[in-house]
Amino acid sequence: MHAGEKVGGVGERRHSRLQLDTIQITDLVLRHRVHGCGLQHLVAVERTALQEHLGEAQVYLRFTQMLLQRGTFNGNQVLQPATVHTMAQNQIGDLDCVELQTAMPALAHPANFFPGMQQKWGLSFLINTAQTPQGRSPGSLAWAGLANTFFWIDPTQRVTGVFLTQILPFFDPKAITLFRDYEAAVYKSL
């Protein structure tokens, strides 16, 4: 995809020359598509270092869209709505998530996505119980991967986002700040 090119009704906004410590992001692209059901999705892609992972970003988006649409994607029922509902429910009862500790500091920092907020675990996702500072609704679902890869699903506002990097250690302060800024920009644009 080239600057300003539209693909299948996808709009994009470009931001250039963002600096993340020693990693320079030259073309940060926010893409969004509004589907007939009102679904919106956005993805941030660092065009120089992650270009080969664009396919992976699209897979993550398809997955999050499917969950947002209660198990349906492109008219195909992939999971039963009851399964998706169960995945999104608190599975730890009165227990609360606490800061994730690390056994390998070179690979991961301790992590708490929403300090001071009660957080729960579903079968597959972290669940925030209150609105986040970035705008995510209570009951939204989130996932994170070791190389500072994140996605969230907000069923209330019908939005999902994917943020991919290849930065270690996990929960790198600059990467998490960029992710939070990205998420805030998504909600501001709704």
CORDA-V472721 format. One line per field, one symbol per residue. phi: phi as a letter, one per 20 degrees, with the letter a starting at -180 (. if undefined). A space follows every 10 residues. Layout:
BEGIN
phi=???
END
This chain:
BEGIN
phi=.dgnfdclme ebcdcdlfdc leedeebedd dbcdegenfc ccbdcefeed gfeggffffg fffffgffel ndblndeecf gfffgfgeeg ddlffdfdgf eddcgfdbeg ccfcgndfcc defccfcedc fegeoffgnf dbbbdgeldb bbcdffelcc ccccccddeg mggfffffff ffffffffef
END
